[in-house]
Amino acid sequence: MTTKVYGQSDDLIEVEGDVTGEVGYICSRDEDQDPGCLLVFNDGTMLAVKYGKPQGGIWAVTVVQQGPLFDRVEICTDDEAKPYSDVAYLKDGAKRVFSCKEWELVR
């Protein structure tokens, strides 16, 4: 079964499929400095999920790193869409996901 990741409401990140669950996340007041919530899947796929794209109240899902199960991200530009979120898809086989509410990419 594929796994789907998207934002819901203004404070929940949904994961549905091989792995299912919710992550509560409220973006910081300094939204420009907030990288979002990092989701790390067992295959090495890493997604940053953050509420509040520049176009309005839409969740952004950004690929930080692609693992072998990563499939695609469908981009959302309509804050009236259901869900009003980018949606990431992973192929069959995800077994677990970890969430990090505070993180930074070190290069």
VENMOMO-V931581 format. One record per backbone hydrogen bond with DSSP energy under -1.0 kcal/mol. CO is the residue of the C=O (numbers start at 1). NH is the residue of the N-H. If there is no record, write none. Layout:
co = [CO & CO]
nh = [NH & NH]
//
This chain:
co = [3 & 4 & 5 & 6 & 8 & 11 & 12 & 13 & 14 & 15 & 16 & 21 & 23 & 29 & 30 & 37 & 38 & 39 & 40 & 41 & 45 & 46 & 46 & 47 & 48 & 49 & 50 & 53 & 56 & 58 & 58 & 59 & 60 & 62 & 65 & 67 & 69 & 72 & 74 & 78 & 83 & 84 & 87 & 88 & 89 & 89 & 90 & 96 & 98 & 100]
nh = [90 & 16 & 88 & 14 & 12 & 25 & 8 & 23 & 6 & 21 & 4 & 15 & 13 & 31 & 33 & 49 & 100 & 47 & 98 & 44 & 41 & 64 & 65 & 39 & 62 & 37 & 60 & 56 & 58 & 52 & 53 & 86 & 50 & 48 & 46 & 70 & 91 & 89 & 87 & 81 & 85 & 59 & 74 & 5 & 71 & 72 & 3 & 42 & 40 & 38]
//
